[in-house]
Amino acid sequence: MTNTQQIASAGIAHQYTDYETDEVMTWCGGCGNYSIQNALKRALSLEGIDRANVIFCFDVGCSGNGSDKMEGYTIHGLHGRVLPLAAGVKMAQHNTHVICEAGDGATFSEGAGHVVHAIRNDYPVLFIHHDNQNYGLTTGQCSSLTPKGCKMNAAPEGNPIEPLNPLEVVLSLKPSFVARTCCVDTEHMTETFQKALNHKGFAFVETLQSCPTYNKHTTHEWYVENIKFIEKEFPDYDPTDIWQARKLVDNTVPYLGMIYHNPKRESFLESLAHKDKNDPMLIDEVQQVDVGNFMATL
Amino acid sequence: MQTKNNRTRIQIAGQSGAGLLSVGLIIIRALRDLGFYAVADREYPSLIKGGHSLFTINVSTEKIHSLSNVADIFVSIDKVSLTAYFDRLKEGGIWIHGYERLAGIKDLQAKAKERNITEVHLPTRSTAKSVGGNDLMQNVVLIGMIWKVLGLEFADVEEEITHKFGKRPKLLPFNIAAAKAGYDGVETQQKLELPKTKERRMIIDGNHAIALGAVHGGVRAYYAYPMSPSSTILTHMADMAKETGVIVKQGEDEITVANLSMGSWYGGTRSMCGTSGGGFDLMTETVSLAGIIETPWVCALVQRPGPATGLPTWTGQGDLKLAIHGGHGEFARIVVSVSDPTDAFDITQHALNAAEKYQCPVIILSDKNIAESLVTVPEFEKGKIKIERSLVEGKELETIKSTDRYKITESGISKRWIPGSNVDEYYFANGDEHDEMGRLDESEAAGDMYAKRVRKLETIQSELPEPDIYGTEKDADISFVGWGSTKATILDMISDYAEKGVKINYLHYTWVHPIRTEKLEQFFTDNCNVHLIEGNYNGQLGKLIEKETDLKFTGKLLKWDGRPFFLEDLENYINNN
């Protein structure tokens, strides 16, 4: 059963449509963002997560322009800073799903430091990395993921520098959840987001995305032809083995699926010795705390 | 031989990291227990060990707020520090030291004699060893010597030594023996008159007070990246985390910290962050974000002199303009200053309320002098300032509309509710210009939303408290206007000069921005010799006042060398003006 059928048969179409917007979309025709948001809405409704139980955090860029196109509580912050912003939201509402989205410019240039520490801290948020390998909203400059040699805005002779391999970076940081999906396959994205929504720590979802206007090297058609699925290609693949994962992402073939999962990793909130997951959320704790004991020792 | 206000001034100099801080702390605690008022501060370089530093204690039977730059009693542990600070010891003062080989300081001894200084000496290391102690215990010998010079009972300092070293019971008898040997080895020189009453007082600094104010004011998450002199707020918050359930997180940089805090406020709890000037520079884009999404955000900006790394462990008031202007675009914010631990505890709570009421960033300005000066103060009054969240809650949540969130109002203030608290009436906190529910809006109507946010500043200005006046209301011989840590020094001056029949008054800005000037105008009408006092080069508050009003200061007392205003700085200025 496709997830469209699942949504229909479970009678949860209203949950999907709750997130739908009547607003005019401002992305280019053929932009990967349409299907990414579509898949996210599907995943939320299939997981039974309504607007009271999710907060969306958006970075700045083409992905960020979706910030008012998901009908729910959202915050649209600063360029490169969505990871700490989302982590802060999660601290306040640890029982609410926090989903953050950012492009490759925000993630691996402006905010690269935050990726390192979001993974290291295992902040319990779902991070959708919109990887279209360029700066779309600023009209097609190179990002640190643009392949070498691509002619881009402000790189008329072609990008002179080798790109980063984002998942190599991520896997080097001992993450707890890494998956890769692609905007050409809504069904796969939906399932991937669902898995990520059920992860208790930081879920890094590399979402390969076409950019019809500026990315002429990895187009929609290129992805359709080239994506392969880990489950099909490597039936014995063990996503808990980080060395297999590192080898897999070293390959230029865009293998999609669950790349690495460490369910034993302690999330940030679990690592706080003085906090418990059954504690009230911080939003319900704001009250005058007696500081008499502390003053008595001074 | 004691000075005005019954003040006795003790300075202890030594190598950084050599333990003089603990000598100072034991002395000040023991004095506090006897009912004395005390103020203490430490001057030190930005190093962990090496270099010299100075611990100054002023003690009195009267309430005092600030420090003198002169010592009645000077205690030295090594020659480098001694040479650096010896001239702080007044003519006819007392010099306590513990040199083993006096031959090495013959020149200083001669100098002391010339200046009629009484030398109180005991070879501290060999004294410590003579009672079975180790090298480290020479500091404890010094404690005993200081205590005896002050003519106080040994039992009173013994109690503090036991408190300090009690965790290592095997060494405790040796520590006490070392102190006793120091005590017995010297004579009383300057007997302190004991206070008549003994009311319970804490010894606390400004950073600790901010931390307590934050916890008491409902802050549930504190984020910071270490930066002197703000770092001990983080330390104190972390120390209180276990007992209070507060989440304390050291972020990877100040941008992170600002955004973690922003996220937590948006999520609906109370949070805070703290930093110094350089870190605040990094936070300013987030301040701007708080401005446009009209979300509360509170940061303690504990100043040290800049630019760049500047003087990391010294004090100054050079970041007022940064606090008022840092961040791009035009939007409403509040800048409030603290002046001592007691008001830091209160102001932190007021700042949290104001941030929620006006849905804007609030910057709490402090400085190294306030942050680290230890003062004896009564326990803070709990429950005095109620938590006012200014949120839509309870039944009212059923009546709100998404477009209420950023409704364009006359006051500039619209309703705010916690995300998730009404399922259908959600909103977008949008860093892009937006309409009343937060949806992106680039139409010409965007100007109306822009104006609403800026208009909020007028509302804030009309509602914030006016400045306070200390000393006589009118007709003062000399008047001052200032903000932040200058208050402490002036309060001492007001009482010192009152004894001489000189009337001083002081108008103190706690709420600095948006600035209110009605009371200030009256102050200038009522007083004819009004001067500015500020710890910066440009007189930043003064410039602000001169821009907003036609008032002109008779003179300006400015200081920017990293040192706080000492009593002597004001004395000189007052005597010449």
Boltz contact constraints between the chains, C-beta under 6 A:
constraints:
  - contact:
      token1: [A, 51]
      token2: [B, 423]
      max_distance: 6.0
  - contact:
      token1: [A, 51]
      token2: [B, 426]
      max_distance: 6.0
  - contact:
      token1: [A, 52]
      token2: [B, 420]
      max_distance: 6.0
  - contact:
      token1: [A, 52]
      token2: [B, 423]
      max_distance: 6.0
  - contact:
      token1: [A, 55]
      token2: [B, 419]
      max_distance: 6.0
  - contact:
      token1: [A, 68]
      token2: [B, 428]
      max_distance: 6.0
  - contact:
      token1: [A, 68]
      token2: [B, 439]
      max_distance: 6.0
  - contact:
      token1: [A, 68]
      token2: [B, 440]
      max_distance: 6.0
  - contact:
      token1: [A, 72]
      token2: [B, 426]
      max_distance: 6.0
  - contact:
      token1: [A, 73]
      token2: [B, 419]
      max_distance: 6.0
  - contact:
      token1: [A, 73]
      token2: [B, 426]
      max_distance: 6.0
  - contact:
      token1: [A, 74]
      token2: [B, 428]
      max_distance: 6.0
  - contact:
      token1: [A, 75]
      token2: [B, 266]
      max_distance: 6.0
  - contact:
      token1: [A, 75]
      token2: [B, 429]
      max_distance: 6.0
  - contact:
      token1: [A, 76]
      token2: [B, 430]
      max_distance: 6.0
  - contact:
      token1: [A, 76]
      token2: [B, 431]
      max_distance: 6.0
  - contact:
      token1: [A, 77]
      token2: [B, 289]
      max_distance: 6.0
  - contact:
      token1: [A, 77]
      token2: [B, 431]
      max_distance: 6.0
  - contact:
      token1: [A, 78]
      token2: [B, 285]
      max_distance: 6.0
  - contact:
      token1: [A, 78]
      token2: [B, 289]
      max_distance: 6.0
  - contact:
      token1: [A, 81]
      token2: [B, 259]
      max_distance: 6.0
  - contact:
      token1: [A, 84]
      token2: [B, 256]
      max_distance: 6.0
  - contact:
      token1: [A, 84]
      token2: [B, 259]
      max_distance: 6.0
  - contact:
      token1: [A, 84]
      token2: [B, 260]
      max_distance: 6.0
  - contact:
      token1: [A, 85]
      token2: [B, 259]
      max_distance: 6.0
  - contact:
      token1: [A, 85]
      token2: [B, 262]
      max_distance: 6.0
  - contact:
      token1: [A, 85]
      token2: [B, 263]
      max_distance: 6.0
  - contact:
      token1: [A, 87]
      token2: [B, 260]
      max_distance: 6.0
  - contact:
      token1: [A, 88]
      token2: [B, 260]
      max_distance: 6.0
  - contact:
      token1: [A, 88]
      token2: [B, 263]
      max_distance: 6.0
  - contact:
      token1: [A, 88]
      token2: [B, 264]
      max_distance: 6.0
  - contact:
      token1: [A, 89]
      token2: [B, 263]
      max_distance: 6.0
  - contact:
      token1: [A, 89]
      token2: [B, 267]
      max_distance: 6.0
  - contact:
      token1: [A, 91]
      token2: [B, 221]
      max_distance: 6.0
  - contact:
      token1: [A, 91]
      token2: [B, 247]
      max_distance: 6.0
  - contact:
      token1: [A, 91]
      token2: [B, 264]
      max_distance: 6.0
  - contact:
      token1: [A, 92]
      token2: [B, 264]
      max_distance: 6.0
  - contact:
      token1: [A, 92]
      token2: [B, 267]
      max_distance: 6.0
  - contact:
      token1: [A, 92]
      token2: [B, 268]
      max_distance: 6.0
  - contact:
      token1: [A, 92]
      token2: [B, 269]
      max_distance: 6.0
  - contact:
      token1: [A, 93]
      token2: [B, 267]
      max_distance: 6.0
  - contact:
      token1: [A, 113]
      token2: [B, 252]
      max_distance: 6.0
  - contact:
      token1: [A, 117]
      token2: [B, 252]
      max_distance: 6.0
  - contact:
      token1: [A, 274]
      token2: [B, 241]
      max_distance: 6.0
  - contact:
      token1: [A, 274]
      token2: [B, 242]
      max_distance: 6.0
  - contact:
      token1: [A, 282]
      token2: [B, 220]
      max_distance: 6.0
  - contact:
      token1: [A, 282]
      token2: [B, 269]
      max_distance: 6.0
  - contact:
      token1: [A, 283]
      token2: [B, 268]
      max_distance: 6.0
  - contact:
      token1: [A, 283]
      token2: [B, 269]
      max_distance: 6.0
  - contact:
      token1: [A, 283]
      token2: [B, 418]
      max_distance: 6.0
  - contact:
      token1: [A, 285]
      token2: [B, 220]
      max_distance: 6.0
  - contact:
      token1: [A, 286]
      token2: [B, 218]
      max_distance: 6.0
  - contact:
      token1: [A, 286]
      token2: [B, 269]
      max_distance: 6.0
  - contact:
      token1: [A, 286]
      token2: [B, 270]
      max_distance: 6.0
  - contact:
      token1: [A, 287]
      token2: [B, 218]
      max_distance: 6.0
  - contact:
      token1: [A, 288]
      token2: [B, 216]
      max_distance: 6.0
  - contact:
      token1: [A, 288]
      token2: [B, 387]
      max_distance: 6.0
  - contact:
      token1: [A, 289]
      token2: [B, 215]
      max_distance: 6.0
  - contact:
      token1: [A, 289]
      token2: [B, 216]
      max_distance: 6.0
  - contact:
      token1: [A, 289]
      token2: [B, 244]
      max_distance: 6.0
  - contact:
      token1: [A, 291]
      token2: [B, 212]
      max_distance: 6.0
  - contact:
      token1: [A, 291]
      token2: [B, 215]
      max_distance: 6.0
  - contact:
      token1: [A, 291]
      token2: [B, 216]
      max_distance: 6.0
  - contact:
      token1: [A, 295]
      token2: [B, 202]
      max_distance: 6.0
  - contact:
      token1: [A, 295]
      token2: [B, 379]
      max_distance: 6.0
  - contact:
      token1: [A, 298]
      token2: [B, 202]
      max_distance: 6.0
  - contact:
      token1: [A, 298]
      token2: [B, 203]
      max_distance: 6.0
  - contact:
      token1: [A, 298]
      token2: [B, 204]
      max_distance: 6.0
